[in-house]
């Protein structure tokens, strides 16, 4: 089943592939730059702290996946003489 079939399929695919990611990539850094250098309340610290924690969690997860993949990796080359 293709979810992007029909007359609205291509606009949906295009918007979720290009428009939404670009809006997120452009707005979040601009939002951080536009904020004060020293946030006064806890709510103002939430986005930078979440960004830092999400980065560290993504790094740890990607390292774990990479290490697991390397353990199960077998080369396609045959070493038989």
N, C-alpha and C positions, 0 to 999 in steps of 0.2 A: 504494500500500500504506500503510495507516494502522497505525502501530506501537502506537497506544493502543487497539486494538480488543479486544473480549472483556471478561470479567468483571473483570480487573485493570487495564484500561485507564484508567478514570477515577481510581482511587486513584494510579496511577503518574503520570498527568498532573498531578494535584493536588499530589502530594508534590514532584515535580521543578519545578513552577512556583512553589509557595509555601513549602513547608516547608524545603527545602534552601537556597534563597537567603536566607531569613530567618535560618536557623541560621548561615550564613556571615557575614552582616552583623552579627549580634549577637555572635558569639564572637570574631572577629578583633579588633575594637576593644577588647573587654573583656580579651582576652589581652594586648594592648599596655599597657593601663592597669594591669593587675595585675602586670606585670613591674617590676623595679627601675628606677629612673631612670637609673642608670649601669650598663649591662650589663658583667659581668666577663669573659665569654668571647666568642669569635667567634660561637659558636652563638647566643648571646643577641642579637647584633647582626643576625643573618640576617633575621629577619622585618621589622624596621623598614627595613633597607636594601633588601630586596626590595620592600616597599611603595612606597618612594620611587622606585626604578628602574622598577617597573611603572607608576606614575603618570606618570613622565616619558615612558616609551615609549608609553603610551596617548595622551598628549597629542600627541606628535610624529606618531604614526600618524594620529590624527584630523585634525590640521592638514594632513598630506599628502593624505589622502583629500578633505578639503574643498577644498583648492587645485586638485586634479585635477578635481573636480566643477565648480568654478567656471569652469575653462578650457573645459570641454565643454558648459557650460550655454547653452541658447538659449531665449529668452523665447517664450512662446506668443502674445504680442501681435504683430500684423502692423503694420508701420510704413509700408506703402505709402500714398501720398496718393490 
